Amino acid sequence: MDLKVKDKIVLVSGSTAGIGFATAQRFLREGAQVVINGRTKANVDKAVNELKSSVENAKVSGIAADFSKVDDVNRLLKELPQVDILINNTGIFEPKAFKDIQDEDWFRFFEVNVMSGVRLARHYFPKMLAKNWGRIIFISSESAVFIPDEMIHYGMTKTAQIAVSRGLAELTKGSNVTVNSILPGPTKSKGVNEFIEELAKAGNKTVNEVEEDFFKNMRPTSLIERFASVEEVADTIVYYSSPLASATNGASIRVDGGLIRSIL
């Protein structure tokens, strides 16, 4: 299927690994011009080379920027003044008991997970409206609805992303610009892999045992009873960024494996 994003300029934040990397790779296979992002130049350069090796004639470049630093964000915006498609994927997570989440943790999570997308959208959104075409996708999480008790501060930021996404969508009336959020469920990204391996080591268990226990006790409502692959999530992101999804706007699209028990 041709998703009709050839030569579209795409920025995927937080894309040197995991869902972001897979999304960049999927866009490149569709012929888009992709700009990836990571916190360090070394990681960005490494990811650019990997993408060029995996996708023939890949039109890919990278910009290093730490989204906890406003100066880095402003520099990125100067280097890349305009895009057709913005994927707000930058995010951090950390399991932590509520009593141990200090004020600085709440502010740090909001700064990176929410304000990263707000700052980029504030710059690119008016330009999309001016040319009457554009896509903005916020990568939220099933944790926006199914708030995890082991990291409430993370869940809060994911809910906030949905609110920002829906609010921006309200400003697109009568245009060919759409703003949506994608809610992945538990996904085998690099960070999750490392987390599972740490749990296995700490509990003297195998990775498979930890995964089985996770879906039995922590996410028992999952219908697929497994982690999604980053490619499965990326396919959904790229489709809803394409002209083929032009009638979907202001939506929260789940790729959660049926974890959320709700028909709405």
N, C-alpha and C positions, 0 to 999 in steps of 0.2 A: 504494500500500500504506500502510495506517495503521500506524505503528510504535508507537502507543499510549504516547507520551511527552507528550501534551498536559498542560500545567500542571505537569509535573515541574520542579523547581528544579534547574538545571544550572549548574555552575561549570566554565568552560573556562579554564585558566591559559595565559598566553602566547598571547593570541588576538586581537591587534590586526592580525595579518596572517597570511598563509600557511595552513597546515593548521588552526591554531586558529581563525582567522577563518572559514574555510569550514565548519568543524565547528559553530561558533556559528550561522552562517547556516542550516545544515541543520536544526539543532534548532529554530530559530525557525520555519521553514517547517512543522515538525511541531506547532507550537503550544506548545512548551515555554517556560518562563520562564528566560531565559539571563542569566548574569552573566559578562561578559568581563573580561579582565585584561591589563594591560600595565605597563611600568615607569614611564611618565609619564602624568599626568592628561591632557595634551594629546593624546597618542596614543590613550588610552582614549576620550576624548570624540569624537575624530574617527571612530574605529571604530564607536562607538555610533550616531552620526549616519548613517554609511554603511549600517549594518545596518537602521536604521529606514527608510531610503530604499529599500532593496532588498527588504524583506519587509513586506508590508502588516500592520498591527496588531501589529508585533513587540513582544514583551514582553522588552525588553532593558535592562540597566543595566551599569555598569562600576565596577571598583575598581582603582585604580592601586596596584601593589605590586611592589617589586624583590625577587625571590626569592633574591638574594644577601644580603639583609638580614633577619635574624630579626625585628626590630621591625616591619618592613613586613608580614611574614607574620602575625604576631600581631594586627596591626591589621586585616588582612583577615578573619581568623577572628572577630574581635569584630563586625565589620560584617555578616558572613554566617555566623551560628552553625550553620546546618544546610542541607544540600543533599540532593537525591535521587540525583543523578548527578555524579560528579567525574571530570573529564577532565584528567589530569596531562600537559599538553602543553609546559610551559615547558622550554626547553632552549637551549643554546649549542653552536656547533661552530666549529672553526678548524683548517684544515690546518696541520700543523707537524711537522717532522722529529723523531723520537724523541729524538735527542741534544739537541735544543733545548727540549724540554718540561721546564720547571723545576718544582720542588716546588709552588710557588704555583699553577702551571697545573693540576696534578693536583687540588689541593684546591679550586680555583675551579670546575672542571668537576664535581667530585663534589657540591659545595655546591649549585650551581644545578640540575644535571640529575637528581640523585638525591634530595638532601635536600628539594628543593621538594615532590616528591610524597610523601615520607615524612612531612613535617610536616603536610601537608593531610590525608593518610589517617589519621594518628594522631588527628586531631581528629574527622573525619567518620565514620570506620569504626565506632567503637563506637555512634554514634547510628543508623547504618544497621542494625546488628545489633539494637538495641533496638526499632526499629519493624518489623523483619523485612522490609525491602526496601531495596535500594540497588545502585548500580553504580559501580565504580571502574575506570577504564581508564588504564593507563600507556602513553603514546606512546613506544615504544622505537624500534627501527630495525633494518633488516637488518644494520646495522653491529654489532649485538650478537652476531651469529653469524659474519658475514663481516667480521672485524675489519679496518678499513682501515689499511694500513701508513702512510698519510699523516696519520692522526690517531688514534693508538692510545688516547690519553687519552679521546677521545670514545667510541670503541668500548667501553672499559671501563665507562663510565657506563651505556651502553645495556644491557650484559649485567647490570649490577647492578639495573637497573629490572625486568628479567624475574624476577630472583631475589626481589626484594621483592614483586612482583605474585603470584608463585606461593606465596610464604610466607603472604601475607595470605589468599589463596584457601583455604589449608588451615584457616584459622580460621573459615570460613563454613559448615562442615558442618551440614546440616540446616536451613539458613536460605534465604531468598530474596534473599540478597545475593551478588553475583558480582564477582570481580576478575580482569581479564584484561589482557594487554598486546597492543598492536597494533604490528606491525613494518613500517612503510612502507619501500619501497625508494627509490631516487633519485626525488625529487619536485620539481616545479617550484614551489617556494615562493619568496617574495620574496628570502630570503637566498641560495638557490641561483641564482636569476636573476642577482643581483648578482655572485656568485662567477664564474659563467660569462662574464658580460660583462667582468669584470676579466681573466680568462684570455684571452679573445678579443683584448682590447686589448693585453695584454702580448705576445701571440704574433703580433700582426698577422694575425689570422684572423677569419672571420665566426663568429657565434654558432652557426650550424648546423654549421660545421666542428669547433668545439670539442665540441659535443654528440656528433657522430659519432665523434670521436676518444675521447671519454670512454667510450662503450659498446664501442668496439673494443678499447681498451687497458686501461682501469681497471675496467670492469664487464662483461667479455666474456661472462659467463654469463647475462646478462639475456635472457629469452625475448621480451619485448615490444620490446626495443632502443630504448626511449624513456623519457623521464621521465614518471612518473605525474602526473596533475593533482591539485591539492589537493582538488578536489571528489570524485575517485575515492577518495581516502583518507578524506575526511569521511563519505562514504556508509557505508563499512565501520565507522567509529567509532560512528556513530549507531545503526546496526543492532545492534551488539553491546552497546550501552547500553540497548537496549529490552527490554521484557518478552518479545518474540518470540525472544530469544536466551537464554532462561532456563536452558537445559541446557548452555550453554557457560560453564565456570568453570575458572580456573587455566590458561587456554590462552594460547599465544603465536600470534597470528593474523597471517599474513603478507599484506602488500599490496605485495609486492616485485617484481612482474612476473616471477616465476619465477627470480629471480637466485640464490637459495640452492639449491645442488644437494643436496638431501636430501629423502627421502620421509617423514621424521619431523620 
